Amino acid sequence: MEEHIRNDILDVLRHAVRAIHREDIKGLKELSNMTIHNASIHQDHYSISVSVLIYTLAKLYERERYNQYKSWGLFCIDCVDKLQSAIRFLELKDYPHFDTILKEFLNDLKKTEKGLRKYVKDVLEKARISKASRLHEHGISIGRTAELLGISPYELMEYVGRTYIADVKENITIPEKDRITFARKLFS
Amino acid sequence: MKSLVFDSSSIISLATNDLLWTLRPLRLLFNGNFYIPESVKHELVDTPLHSHRFKLEAIMVSTLIRENDLLVQEHLEVERLLSSINTIFSSRGQTIKIVSKAEVEALALALKLEAAAYVVDERTMRLLVENPIKLHTILESKLHTNIEINHNILKQFKEYIKKLKIIRSAELMMITLEKGLLNRFITEENGKLELADALLWSLRLRGCAISTEEIDELKKIYS
């Protein structure tokens, strides 16, 4: 892992722990965007996984109704513990263990109490698509982004269509009247 | 025989808008063939067939293939081209992989067949072909960092794709409308312009990278 990526991820994880303690949901969401730049350039699975993970946690903490689940309290403690373990491994540059804890974290999110599990899986899936959309917004193609985040291009197109990515002024390359004129000639 | 080559994004736009059926009458009007490469077929059909989501769309696309409305071109060797395109842009010495193999295979197929056009709805590939400097602008402004361009590779790429023309599902569907293929949807309440608006926005909202400005321009043409 490149040193500046390691430092960026460490920064994000440390701030994430503080944000969780302060119940700063807005801060958590902003943190998930911080690794997107690295994710877009380096396309390393650490930056991508951390971005998805932090965004998922932000969305979960944002919903007070999850408090109704018995396992919610333990789930929160476990999250902070895992984040702190991840930080320790990354500080020690122990990448195999960091990788393991990241994967375990994402997998364990799906193994909570039955009622909560369904919501967690749903939030995790939506987090992937949301982060994929951000990568695409940064200039990476739909196909490449879908590959990196392990999602379907069908899903990503559906999500991207509801954003304003297409309205960025650089999107227009050829005057539309020229493009439709050319298309008409193909079918004349 | 003349041809159009589609990538995954344009077929997805049509599939999710229940407009795949227009490809047969369009193909007959075009008097040629419509192609996808093997890797695009894999994305559109093979993978989603193993899940619940988009399985129906996968089945519908596979039907088009079975009925020869979409012809699948067997594997094309594109590793060098893919590697080359993915080294055009870089940041602090790190090259940025901007496109996938399937997208490059569709591009290569369009060039190999000397296709009349390459039908692509997603933004990055279209910008790369039509105006890579605009893609560079997007990368720099969104990544908040200096993005270097490998001008030699870009020059070679521009030479390679110089004859390539791109259209989107949006333009295809306007042709469909013009040719009367959607007349059964035109009523007194919902005239041609209303239908054009509905088509364009539906395609846009399901991922076709057509801007509001371009939609308005197209609607002016039809008003």
HADDOCK unambig.tbl for C-alpha pairs under 7 A between the chains (distance, minus, plus):
assign (segid A and resid 37 and name CA) (segid B and resid 143 and name CA) 5.49 0.50 0.50
assign (segid A and resid 41 and name CA) (segid B and resid 96 and name CA) 5.33 0.50 0.50
assign (segid A and resid 42 and name CA) (segid B and resid 94 and name CA) 6.95 0.50 0.50
assign (segid A and resid 42 and name CA) (segid B and resid 96 and name CA) 6.84 0.50 0.50
assign (segid A and resid 138 and name CA) (segid B and resid 138 and name CA) 6.66 0.50 0.50
assign (segid A and resid 138 and name CA) (segid B and resid 139 and name CA) 5.73 0.50 0.50
assign (segid A and resid 138 and name CA) (segid B and resid 142 and name CA) 5.25 0.50 0.50
assign (segid A and resid 138 and name CA) (segid B and resid 143 and name CA) 6.61 0.50 0.50
assign (segid A and resid 139 and name CA) (segid B and resid 124 and name CA) 6.18 0.50 0.50
assign (segid A and resid 139 and name CA) (segid B and resid 135 and name CA) 6.76 0.50 0.50
assign (segid A and resid 139 and name CA) (segid B and resid 138 and name CA) 6.23 0.50 0.50
assign (segid A and resid 139 and name CA) (segid B and resid 139 and name CA) 5.49 0.50 0.50
assign (segid A and resid 140 and name CA) (segid B and resid 98 and name CA) 4.59 0.50 0.50
assign (segid A and resid 140 and name CA) (segid B and resid 99 and name CA) 6.60 0.50 0.50
assign (segid A and resid 140 and name CA) (segid B and resid 124 and name CA) 6.47 0.50 0.50
assign (segid A and resid 141 and name CA) (segid B and resid 98 and name CA) 5.74 0.50 0.50
assign (segid A and resid 141 and name CA) (segid B and resid 99 and name CA) 5.24 0.50 0.50
assign (segid A and resid 141 and name CA) (segid B and resid 124 and name CA) 4.99 0.50 0.50
assign (segid A and resid 141 and name CA) (segid B and resid 125 and name CA) 6.79 0.50 0.50
assign (segid A and resid 142 and name CA) (segid B and resid 122 and name CA) 6.48 0.50 0.50
assign (segid A and resid 143 and name CA) (segid B and resid 99 and name CA) 6.57 0.50 0.50
assign (segid A and resid 143 and name CA) (segid B and resid 100 and name CA) 5.34 0.50 0.50
assign (segid A and resid 143 and name CA) (segid B and resid 103 and name CA) 6.78 0.50 0.50
assign (segid A and resid 144 and name CA) (segid B and resid 98 and name CA) 6.55 0.50 0.50
assign (segid A and resid 144 and name CA) (segid B and resid 99 and name CA) 5.14 0.50 0.50
assign (segid A and resid 144 and name CA) (segid B and resid 100 and name CA) 4.50 0.50 0.50
assign (segid A and resid 154 and name CA) (segid B and resid 12 and name CA) 6.17 0.50 0.50
assign (segid A and resid 157 and name CA) (segid B and resid 206 and name CA) 5.92 0.50 0.50
assign (segid A and resid 157 and name CA) (segid B and resid 207 and name CA) 4.37 0.50 0.50
assign (segid A and resid 158 and name CA) (segid B and resid 206 and name CA) 4.62 0.50 0.50
assign (segid A and resid 158 and name CA) (segid B and resid 207 and name CA) 5.62 0.50 0.50
assign (segid A and resid 160 and name CA) (segid B and resid 207 and name CA) 5.62 0.50 0.50
assign (segid A and resid 161 and name CA) (segid B and resid 204 and name CA) 5.71 0.50 0.50
assign (segid A and resid 161 and name CA) (segid B and resid 205 and name CA) 4.10 0.50 0.50
assign (segid A and resid 161 and name CA) (segid B and resid 206 and name CA) 4.58 0.50 0.50
assign (segid A and resid 161 and name CA) (segid B and resid 207 and name CA) 3.82 0.50 0.50
assign (segid A and resid 161 and name CA) (segid B and resid 208 and name CA) 6.73 0.50 0.50
assign (segid A and resid 162 and name CA) (segid B and resid 205 and name CA) 5.27 0.50 0.50
assign (segid A and resid 166 and name CA) (segid B and resid 209 and name CA) 4.89 0.50 0.50
assign (segid A and resid 166 and name CA) (segid B and resid 210 and name CA) 5.77 0.50 0.50
assign (segid A and resid 166 and name CA) (segid B and resid 211 and name CA) 5.00 0.50 0.50
assign (segid A and resid 167 and name CA) (segid B and resid 211 and name CA) 4.71 0.50 0.50
assign (segid A and resid 167 and name CA) (segid B and resid 212 and name CA) 6.29 0.50 0.50
assign (segid A and resid 170 and name CA) (segid B and resid 134 and name CA) 5.48 0.50 0.50
assign (segid A and resid 173 and name CA) (segid B and resid 130 and name CA) 6.42 0.50 0.50
assign (segid A and resid 173 and name CA) (segid B and resid 131 and name CA) 6.34 0.50 0.50
assign (segid A and resid 176 and name CA) (segid B and resid 214 and name CA) 5.93 0.50 0.50
assign (segid A and resid 176 and name CA) (segid B and resid 217 and name CA) 6.73 0.50 0.50
assign (segid A and resid 176 and name CA) (segid B and resid 218 and name CA) 6.85 0.50 0.50
assign (segid A and resid 179 and name CA) (segid B and resid 167 and name CA) 6.85 0.50 0.50
assign (segid A and resid 180 and name CA) (segid B and resid 171 and name CA) 5.87 0.50 0.50
assign (segid A and resid 183 and name CA) (segid B and resid 167 and name CA) 7.00 0.50 0.50
assign (segid A and resid 183 and name CA) (segid B and resid 171 and name CA) 6.60 0.50 0.50
assign (segid A and resid 184 and name CA) (segid B and resid 175 and name CA) 6.54 0.50 0.50
assign (segid A and resid 186 and name CA) (segid B and resid 30 and name CA) 6.68 0.50 0.50
assign (segid A and resid 187 and name CA) (segid B and resid 29 and name CA) 6.14 0.50 0.50
assign (segid A and resid 187 and name CA) (segid B and resid 30 and name CA) 5.06 0.50 0.50
